[in-house]
């Protein structure tokens, strides 16, 4: 009996809530803004030679022990080069942190590739963030 009364009271309380007037925009909580990773260099579709220096800023939570992985992948997805992107100052923050990575590669001809930067997640949990930019790898002169 007591559960039935509680259920009835809850149903009445929920029914007492009125929806916003028609035409009024729905009320939503503001989304928390997370600083995004930025690749300052190379620019998209840049023609690059080895060693490729990658620079930009990333949120502190992209790093683990002050690094996160940077990769060059061929059009077929094959790994061409990999190096750590290293924080250039204290990474234990939510603010953007400058990083630098240097990737060494060797190609015989112009090769389309993708630079991929990945959030370092040693826990292996799903949801790893990444960003990519297309580049063209050039052979050594």
Protein Blocks (a to p, Z undefined) as FASTA:
>chain_A
ZZmmmmmmmmmmmmmpccddehiacdddddddddddddfbdcehiacdddddddddddfk
lpgghiacdddddfkopafbdcddddfbdfbbfbdcddddddddddfbdcdddddddddd
fkopghiacddddddddddZZ
